[in-house]
Amino acid sequence: MKKLFLLFVGVIFMFTIKAQDISDAVRYSSEGTYGTARFRAMSGAFGALGGDMSAVSLNPAGSAIFNYSHTSFTVTNYDIDNTTEYFGSVNSSSNSNFDFNQAGIVFVFNNTNENSPWKKFVIALSYEQTQNFDDNFFANGINTTSIDSYFLANAQGLRLDEISAFEGESITEAYGEIGASFGYTNQQAFLGFESYILEPDSFDDDNTAYSSNIAQGNFNQEYFYASTGYNGKFSVNIAAEYQDYLYLGLNLNSHFINYNRSTFLFEENSNLGSLVSEVEFENNLSTIGTGFSFQLGGIAKLSDVIRVGLTYDSPIWYTISEETTQYLATVRDDNGSNVTEILNPLIINVFPDYKLQTPAKITGSLALVIDKQAIISFDYSRKDYGNTKFKPESDQLFSFQNNLISNSLKAANTYKIGGEYRHNNASFRAGYKLEESPYKDTNFYGDLKGFSLGFGYSFGNTKIDLAYENSNRTINSQLYNVGLTDAVRIDTDYSNFTLSLSLNL
């Protein structure tokens, strides 16, 4: 397998957009249960509780529950175990890493005017990771569809002189010029043609029809996937307590995306009549993005025991930038001798920024606080992923994707329940969550189910908390968005240990 880290000698600014798709929309619209160990030990069911830095990230009114200024820091060990199935072949892989995923501070200002109904005001600053993208898997199997279908799907209808190198022009020069002049689709067709995978019906410049030099039959395919990165947000929070029973808050959030992905396909065949017998195809994607959102929340004490909470999360308005690099190599028969064709353009494709608007979310919460010794809490959230939008919506490609999103994605509900029991200075916690699939076809992308356990100990103004979480989801991951659209079925088991240190100031 070729190394995934390349020495780039060129940068090309693309004037036509690489096609974003539903997987991008879901990836950047989803959020996991991250944050402090106490929050995670109760599966994030904190919408009516507050008094925790991650609870503030969930419901901005939660900071007004604090009686003292407060700070917390959290580290997590993430472990992902993937079991893949591809045309009957089963493989497994795992990935583990440590991350500093949460930090925050709350400043509490008590109102010295005893006659005012406003008892306190709070300002908080926090950082939280909302998604971890570190992952990898391997799949292999015998397919009857070749990677040639990807290049054919991109090439059909394009002029030969717009997907081929001029005489004396290098691969790097041609790949860059074609990308800058005609776009990403033409680049893919160029790779297919120059690697001898594609055969034009005629070698005239105006030819627009192509066939494959890979004969039909069986294809041994190996597919490698690796990704790194995370989503995160910085929040500025303001909140207030009104007459000992109502808490109101606002979060202003700055979001960021850092996502890198590498895929590598190896294919070989011994089909009668195949000019090309081996293909290696590598794609690398680097994505960065920034966004803004706000949250409005409230918590009400209906009695000494019952608390209710309500939170509105606005859409996140992202601006996203993407870069790609590619590598293609083939082995072909040349009059009885095997010849290797290597297309390594050493070019970074830089695409125009695009906008993504994620769906809004509403969360309702109910909690029972019993004698300050026991807590039972329940959260219900609803987010309609069908409202995700690529922008500008007037763009033809974005309009097509937005219609596909509205037809393929749906409103997804999330249910979380958590409990805590305190004995002297020790706290024992547990939780369960169910996150419904954002896809209408749940066989394609399944629900996420998980449980959590935790323990905490208070040393007075200092607390240490530990949590363990485990969850599972099964999805189908398409190899490519056109042509070779067969999917790897992935059963993913997520588990992590989280440790938090918190202090009252």
C-alpha positions as CSV (number, residue, x, y, z in Angstrom):
1,M,0.0,0.0,0.0
2,K,1.4,3.4,-0.9
3,K,2.1,5.7,1.9
4,L,-0.8,8.1,2.6
5,F,1.5,11.1,3.3
6,L,2.6,12.7,0.0
7,L,5.0,15.5,-0.9
8,F,2.9,18.1,-2.7
9,V,4.5,20.2,-5.4
10,G,1.5,22.0,-6.6
11,V,-1.8,23.6,-5.6
12,I,-4.8,24.0,-7.9
13,F,-7.8,26.2,-7.1
14,M,-10.9,24.5,-8.5
15,F,-13.6,26.6,-10.1
16,T,-16.2,23.9,-10.1
17,I,-17.3,22.2,-6.9
18,K,-16.6,18.7,-5.8
19,A,-19.9,17.1,-5.1
20,Q,-20.8,17.1,-1.4
21,D,-23.3,14.4,-0.4
22,I,-25.6,13.1,2.3
23,S,-22.7,11.6,4.3
24,D,-21.1,15.0,4.6
25,A,-24.4,16.5,5.8
26,V,-24.9,13.8,8.4
27,R,-21.3,13.8,9.6
28,Y,-21.3,17.5,10.4
29,S,-24.9,17.7,11.7
30,S,-24.5,14.9,14.3
31,E,-23.3,15.3,17.8
32,G,-22.2,12.6,20.3
33,T,-22.5,12.5,24.1
34,Y,-19.2,14.1,25.1
35,G,-18.2,16.2,28.1
36,T,-17.5,15.7,31.8
37,A,-17.3,12.2,33.4
38,R,-20.4,12.9,35.5
39,F,-22.4,14.0,32.4
40,R,-21.3,11.0,30.4
41,A,-21.9,8.5,33.3
42,M,-25.6,9.6,33.2
43,S,-25.7,9.3,29.4
44,G,-26.0,13.1,29.1
45,A,-29.5,13.2,30.7
46,F,-28.9,16.6,32.3
47,G,-31.3,19.0,30.6
48,A,-33.2,19.7,33.8
49,L,-30.3,19.4,36.2
50,G,-27.5,21.8,35.5
51,G,-24.7,22.3,38.0
52,D,-22.2,20.6,35.6
53,M,-20.1,22.2,32.8
54,S,-21.4,19.9,30.2
55,A,-24.9,20.4,31.4
56,V,-24.4,24.0,30.6
57,S,-23.4,23.0,27.1
58,L,-26.7,21.1,26.8
59,N,-29.0,23.6,28.5
60,P,-27.5,27.1,29.0
61,A,-29.7,27.7,32.0
62,G,-27.7,25.0,33.8
63,S,-24.9,27.4,34.8
64,A,-27.4,29.3,37.1
65,I,-27.7,26.2,39.3
66,F,-24.1,26.6,40.5
67,N,-23.8,28.2,44.0
68,Y,-20.1,28.9,43.6
69,S,-17.7,29.7,40.8
70,H,-16.6,26.5,39.3
71,T,-14.1,25.0,36.8
72,S,-13.6,21.5,35.3
73,F,-11.2,19.6,33.0
74,T,-11.7,16.3,31.2
75,V,-9.7,13.7,29.4
76,T,-11.0,10.7,27.6
77,N,-9.7,7.4,26.2
78,Y,-11.7,6.5,23.0
79,D,-11.8,3.0,21.7
80,I,-13.5,2.0,18.5
81,D,-13.8,-1.6,17.3
82,N,-15.1,-2.2,13.8
83,T,-16.3,-5.5,12.4
84,T,-16.7,-5.2,8.6
85,E,-18.5,-7.5,6.1
86,Y,-18.0,-7.1,2.4
87,F,-19.3,-9.8,0.0
88,G,-19.1,-12.5,2.7
89,S,-15.6,-11.6,4.0
90,V,-15.4,-10.5,7.6
91,N,-12.6,-8.4,9.1
92,S,-12.0,-6.6,12.4
93,S,-10.0,-3.5,13.4
94,S,-9.6,-1.2,16.4
95,N,-8.5,2.3,17.1
96,S,-7.7,3.9,20.5
97,N,-6.6,7.4,21.5
98,F,-6.5,9.9,24.3
99,D,-8.0,13.3,24.0
100,F,-8.4,16.5,26.1
101,N,-12.1,16.9,25.3
102,Q,-13.6,19.4,27.8
103,A,-12.7,22.5,29.8
104,G,-14.8,25.3,31.3
105,I,-15.2,27.8,34.0
106,V,-18.3,29.5,35.6
107,F,-18.3,32.8,37.4
108,V,-21.2,33.2,39.9
109,F,-22.3,36.7,40.9
110,N,-24.9,36.8,43.7
111,N,-27.2,39.8,43.7
112,T,-26.6,41.9,46.8
113,N,-30.1,43.5,46.4
114,E,-32.2,41.2,48.6
115,N,-35.4,42.8,47.3
116,S,-34.7,41.9,43.7
117,P,-36.3,38.8,42.3
118,W,-33.1,38.1,40.3
119,K,-31.0,36.1,42.8
120,K,-27.8,35.6,40.8
121,F,-26.2,36.2,37.5
122,V,-23.7,33.8,35.8
123,I,-21.1,34.1,33.1
124,A,-19.4,30.9,31.8
125,L,-16.8,30.0,29.2
126,S,-16.4,26.4,27.9
127,Y,-14.8,24.2,25.3
128,E,-16.3,20.9,24.3
129,Q,-15.6,18.3,21.7
130,T,-18.9,17.3,20.0
131,Q,-17.6,14.6,17.6
132,N,-14.5,12.4,17.4
133,F,-13.6,11.3,13.9
134,D,-10.6,9.0,14.7
135,D,-11.5,5.7,13.0
136,N,-10.2,3.1,10.6
137,F,-11.3,-0.2,9.0
138,F,-10.3,-2.7,6.4
139,A,-12.6,-4.7,4.1
140,N,-12.0,-7.2,1.3
141,G,-14.1,-9.5,-0.8
142,I,-14.9,-10.8,-4.3
143,N,-17.1,-8.4,-6.2
144,T,-18.6,-8.5,-9.7
145,T,-18.4,-4.7,-10.1
146,S,-15.0,-3.2,-10.8
147,I,-13.6,0.2,-10.0
148,D,-13.8,0.9,-13.7
149,S,-17.5,1.7,-13.1
150,Y,-16.4,4.8,-11.1
151,F,-14.3,6.2,-13.9
152,L,-16.9,5.3,-16.6
153,A,-19.6,7.1,-14.6
154,N,-17.5,10.2,-14.5
155,A,-16.3,10.1,-18.1
156,Q,-19.4,9.4,-20.2
157,G,-20.5,12.5,-22.0
158,L,-17.2,14.4,-21.6
159,R,-15.1,15.3,-24.6
160,L,-11.8,13.4,-25.0
161,D,-9.8,16.6,-25.4
162,E,-11.1,17.7,-22.0
163,I,-10.0,14.6,-20.1
164,S,-6.6,13.9,-21.8
165,A,-3.1,15.3,-21.7
166,F,-1.7,17.3,-24.6
167,E,1.4,16.1,-26.4
168,G,4.4,16.8,-24.2
169,E,2.3,17.7,-21.2
170,S,3.1,16.0,-17.9
171,I,0.6,14.2,-15.7
172,T,0.9,16.9,-13.1
173,E,0.4,19.7,-15.6
174,A,-2.6,18.0,-17.3
175,Y,-4.3,17.0,-14.0
176,G,-3.9,20.6,-12.7
177,E,-5.1,22.3,-15.9
178,I,-8.1,20.0,-16.4
179,G,-9.1,20.5,-12.7
180,A,-8.8,24.3,-12.9
181,S,-10.6,24.5,-16.3
182,F,-13.2,21.8,-16.2
183,G,-13.5,20.5,-12.6
184,Y,-13.3,17.5,-10.4
185,T,-15.4,15.2,-12.6
186,N,-13.1,15.7,-15.6
187,Q,-10.1,14.9,-13.4
188,Q,-11.6,11.6,-12.5
189,A,-12.2,10.8,-16.2
190,F,-8.6,11.9,-16.9
191,L,-7.2,9.5,-14.4
192,G,-9.3,6.7,-15.9
193,F,-8.2,7.5,-19.4
194,E,-4.5,8.0,-18.8
195,S,-4.3,4.8,-16.7
196,Y,-5.7,2.8,-19.7
197,I,-8.8,1.8,-17.7
198,L,-11.0,3.8,-20.2
199,E,-11.1,3.2,-23.9
200,P,-12.7,5.9,-26.1
201,D,-14.9,4.8,-28.9
202,S,-12.7,6.9,-31.1
203,F,-9.6,9.0,-30.6
204,D,-11.3,12.2,-31.9
205,D,-11.3,15.2,-29.7
206,D,-15.1,15.4,-29.7
207,N,-15.5,11.7,-28.7
208,T,-17.9,11.5,-25.6
209,A,-18.4,7.7,-25.3
210,Y,-16.1,5.3,-23.4
211,S,-15.8,1.6,-22.6
212,S,-13.6,-0.3,-20.2
213,N,-10.4,-2.2,-20.7
214,I,-11.3,-4.3,-17.7
215,A,-13.4,-7.3,-18.7
216,Q,-16.4,-8.4,-16.7
217,G,-16.0,-11.2,-14.2
218,N,-14.9,-11.4,-10.6
219,F,-12.7,-8.8,-8.8
220,N,-10.7,-9.3,-5.7
221,Q,-11.0,-6.0,-3.8
222,E,-9.3,-4.6,-0.7
223,Y,-10.4,-1.3,0.8
224,F,-8.6,0.6,3.5
225,Y,-10.2,3.6,5.4
226,A,-8.6,5.9,7.9
227,S,-9.9,9.2,9.4
228,T,-8.9,11.6,12.0
229,G,-10.2,14.8,13.5
230,Y,-13.0,16.2,15.5
231,N,-15.9,18.7,15.8
232,G,-15.8,21.1,18.7
233,K,-17.3,24.3,20.0
234,F,-16.4,27.2,22.2
235,S,-19.3,28.7,24.2
236,V,-20.0,32.0,25.9
237,N,-22.8,31.5,28.4
238,I,-24.9,34.0,30.4
239,A,-27.6,32.9,32.8
240,A,-29.7,34.1,35.7
241,E,-31.8,32.7,38.6
242,Y,-35.2,34.2,39.2
243,Q,-37.0,33.8,42.6
244,D,-35.4,30.5,43.5
245,Y,-37.4,28.5,41.0
246,L,-36.7,29.6,37.5
247,Y,-33.3,29.6,35.7
248,L,-32.8,31.1,32.2
249,G,-29.7,31.0,30.0
250,L,-28.2,31.8,26.6
251,N,-25.2,30.2,24.8
252,L,-23.4,31.8,21.9
253,N,-21.3,29.0,20.2
254,S,-18.4,29.1,17.9
255,H,-18.0,25.8,16.1
256,F,-15.1,24.3,14.2
257,I,-14.5,21.2,12.0
258,N,-11.2,19.4,11.5
259,Y,-11.6,16.2,9.5
260,N,-9.1,14.2,7.4
261,R,-9.8,11.0,5.5
262,S,-7.8,8.6,3.4
263,T,-9.1,5.7,1.4
264,F,-7.2,3.2,-0.6
265,L,-8.6,0.6,-3.0
266,F,-6.7,-2.3,-4.4
267,E,-8.3,-4.5,-7.1
268,E,-7.0,-7.4,-9.1
269,N,-8.6,-9.7,-11.7
270,S,-7.6,-12.5,-14.0
271,N,-10.7,-12.2,-16.3
272,L,-10.3,-13.3,-19.9
273,G,-9.9,-10.3,-22.1
274,S,-8.8,-7.8,-19.4
275,L,-6.2,-5.4,-20.6
276,V,-5.8,-4.0,-17.0
277,S,-5.3,-6.6,-14.2
278,E,-4.5,-4.5,-11.2
279,V,-5.7,-1.1,-9.9
280,E,-4.6,1.0,-6.9
281,F,-6.6,4.1,-6.2
282,E,-6.0,6.4,-3.3
283,N,-8.0,9.5,-2.2
284,N,-7.2,11.9,0.5
285,L,-9.6,14.6,1.9
286,S,-8.9,17.4,4.3
287,T,-11.8,19.5,5.6
288,I,-11.8,22.5,7.9
289,G,-14.8,24.6,8.8
290,T,-16.1,27.2,11.2
291,G,-19.7,27.9,12.3
292,F,-22.0,29.7,14.6
293,S,-25.0,28.7,16.6
294,F,-27.0,29.8,19.7
295,Q,-29.0,28.0,22.4
296,L,-31.8,29.2,24.6
297,G,-32.7,27.3,27.7
298,G,-34.8,27.3,30.9
299,I,-35.0,25.1,34.0
300,A,-38.0,25.4,36.4
301,K,-38.3,23.9,39.9
302,L,-41.9,22.7,40.1
303,S,-41.4,21.4,43.6
304,D,-38.5,20.4,45.9
305,V,-38.4,17.1,43.9
306,I,-39.5,17.9,40.4
307,R,-37.5,19.9,37.8
308,V,-38.3,20.4,34.1
309,G,-36.1,21.9,31.4
310,L,-36.5,23.1,27.8
311,T,-33.8,23.9,25.3
312,Y,-33.7,25.2,21.8
313,D,-30.6,24.7,19.7
314,S,-30.5,26.8,16.6
315,P,-29.1,25.5,13.3
316,I,-25.3,25.6,13.0
317,W,-24.3,27.9,10.1
318,Y,-21.0,26.4,8.8
319,T,-18.6,27.7,6.2
320,I,-16.5,24.7,5.0
321,S,-13.3,24.4,3.0
322,E,-12.0,21.2,1.4
323,E,-8.8,20.0,-0.3
324,T,-8.2,16.7,-2.0
325,T,-5.2,14.7,-3.4
326,Q,-5.3,11.5,-5.5
327,Y,-3.0,8.7,-6.7
328,L,-3.8,6.0,-9.3
329,A,-1.7,3.0,-10.5
330,T,-2.6,0.2,-12.9
331,V,-0.9,-2.9,-14.2
332,R,-1.8,-3.7,-17.9
333,D,-0.8,-6.2,-20.5
334,D,1.3,-4.8,-23.3
335,N,1.9,-7.5,-25.9
336,G,2.4,-10.1,-23.2
337,S,4.4,-8.0,-20.8
338,N,3.1,-6.4,-17.6
339,V,3.5,-2.6,-17.6
340,T,2.8,-0.4,-14.6
341,E,1.2,3.0,-15.1
342,I,1.5,5.4,-12.2
343,L,-0.5,8.6,-12.1
344,N,0.8,10.6,-9.1
345,P,-0.1,14.2,-9.9
346,L,1.3,15.7,-6.7
347,I,-1.4,18.3,-6.8
348,I,-3.6,19.7,-4.0
349,N,-7.1,20.5,-5.3
350,V,-8.5,23.4,-3.4
351,F,-12.2,23.8,-3.7
352,P,-14.4,26.9,-3.2
353,D,-15.9,27.3,0.3
354,Y,-19.4,26.1,0.7
355,K,-22.1,26.7,3.3
356,L,-23.9,24.0,5.3
357,Q,-26.9,24.7,7.6
358,T,-27.5,21.9,10.1
359,P,-31.0,21.3,11.5
360,A,-32.3,22.9,14.7
361,K,-32.9,20.7,17.8
362,I,-35.4,20.9,20.6
363,T,-34.9,19.1,24.0
364,G,-37.4,18.6,26.8
365,S,-36.2,17.3,30.2
366,L,-37.6,16.0,33.5
367,A,-35.7,15.3,36.7
368,L,-36.5,14.0,40.1
369,V,-34.1,15.1,42.9
370,I,-34.8,13.1,46.0
371,D,-33.5,14.4,49.4
372,K,-30.3,15.5,47.7
373,Q,-29.3,11.9,47.7
374,A,-30.7,10.5,44.5
375,I,-31.4,11.8,41.0
376,I,-33.4,10.3,38.2
377,S,-33.3,12.3,35.0
378,F,-34.8,11.9,31.5
379,D,-34.1,13.9,28.3
380,Y,-36.0,13.8,25.0
381,S,-34.6,15.5,21.9
382,R,-35.8,15.8,18.3
383,K,-33.8,16.9,15.3
384,D,-35.1,16.8,11.7
385,Y,-32.1,15.9,9.5
386,G,-34.2,16.4,6.4
387,N,-33.9,20.2,7.0
388,T,-30.1,20.1,6.5
389,K,-29.2,22.4,3.6
390,F,-26.2,23.0,1.4
391,K,-26.0,26.6,0.3
392,P,-26.5,28.6,-1.8
393,E,-29.7,26.6,-2.5
394,S,-29.8,28.2,-6.0
395,D,-26.8,26.1,-7.0
396,Q,-27.8,23.2,-9.2
397,L,-25.6,20.6,-7.5
398,F,-26.7,21.8,-4.1
399,S,-30.3,21.9,-5.0
400,F,-30.0,18.2,-6.2
401,Q,-28.3,17.2,-2.9
402,N,-30.8,19.1,-0.8
403,N,-33.7,17.3,-2.5
404,L,-31.9,14.0,-1.9
405,I,-31.4,14.9,1.7
406,S,-35.1,15.8,2.2
407,N,-36.1,12.5,0.6
408,S,-33.6,10.3,2.4
409,L,-33.3,11.8,5.9
410,K,-35.9,12.2,8.6
411,A,-36.5,13.6,12.1
412,A,-34.6,11.6,14.6
413,N,-35.5,11.3,18.3
414,T,-33.0,10.8,21.1
415,Y,-33.9,9.3,24.5
416,K,-31.6,9.5,27.5
417,I,-32.1,8.4,31.1
418,G,-29.6,8.7,33.9
419,G,-29.5,8.2,37.6
420,E,-27.2,9.1,40.5
421,Y,-27.0,7.9,44.1
422,R,-24.9,9.7,46.7
423,H,-23.6,8.1,49.8
424,N,-21.4,10.4,52.0
425,N,-18.8,11.7,49.7
426,A,-19.2,9.1,47.0
427,S,-21.6,9.1,44.0
428,F,-22.7,6.1,41.9
429,R,-24.1,6.7,38.4
430,A,-25.6,4.9,35.4
431,G,-27.4,5.8,32.2
432,Y,-28.9,4.6,29.0
433,K,-29.4,6.3,25.6
434,L,-31.1,5.6,22.3
435,E,-30.3,7.8,19.3
436,E,-32.5,7.1,16.3
437,S,-31.0,6.9,12.8
438,P,-31.2,10.1,10.8
439,Y,-31.9,8.0,7.7
440,K,-35.3,6.7,6.7
441,D,-33.7,3.5,5.7
442,T,-32.5,2.2,9.1
443,N,-31.0,-0.9,7.5
444,F,-28.6,1.4,5.7
445,Y,-27.7,3.4,8.9
446,G,-28.9,2.0,12.2
447,D,-29.9,3.4,15.6
448,L,-27.2,4.0,18.2
449,K,-27.8,2.3,21.6
450,G,-25.6,2.6,24.6
451,F,-25.2,2.5,28.4
452,S,-22.9,4.2,30.9
453,L,-21.6,3.7,34.4
454,G,-19.7,6.1,36.7
455,F,-18.3,6.9,40.0
456,G,-17.4,10.2,41.7
457,Y,-15.8,11.3,45.0
458,S,-15.9,14.7,46.6
459,F,-13.0,16.1,48.6
460,G,-15.0,19.2,49.5
461,N,-14.3,21.8,46.9
462,T,-12.5,19.3,44.7
463,K,-14.2,16.4,42.9
464,I,-12.9,13.5,40.8
465,D,-15.3,11.7,38.5
466,L,-14.8,8.6,36.3
467,A,-17.1,7.2,33.7
468,Y,-17.3,4.3,31.3
469,E,-19.5,4.3,28.2
470,N,-20.4,1.6,25.6
471,S,-22.5,2.0,22.5
472,N,-23.1,0.2,19.2
473,R,-24.3,1.2,15.7
474,T,-24.4,-0.7,12.4
475,I,-24.0,1.2,9.1
476,N,-23.4,0.6,5.4
477,S,-20.5,2.7,4.1
478,Q,-20.5,3.2,0.3
479,L,-17.0,3.0,-1.3
480,Y,-17.7,5.8,-3.8
481,N,-20.7,8.0,-4.6
482,V,-20.9,7.0,-8.2
483,G,-20.1,3.8,-10.1
484,L,-18.7,1.5,-7.5
485,T,-21.4,2.2,-4.9
486,D,-21.3,-1.1,-3.1
487,A,-21.2,-0.7,0.6
488,V,-19.1,-2.2,3.4
489,R,-21.4,-3.2,6.3
490,I,-19.7,-2.0,9.5
491,D,-20.8,-3.0,13.1
492,T,-19.1,-0.5,15.3
493,D,-18.6,-0.8,19.1
494,Y,-17.7,2.4,20.8
495,S,-16.3,2.4,24.4
496,N,-14.5,5.0,26.4
497,F,-13.2,5.9,29.8
498,T,-13.5,9.5,30.9
499,L,-11.8,11.2,33.9
500,S,-12.7,14.7,35.1
501,L,-11.4,17.0,37.7
502,S,-13.6,19.8,39.0
503,L,-13.1,22.5,41.6
504,N,-15.3,25.1,43.3
505,L,-13.5,28.4,43.3
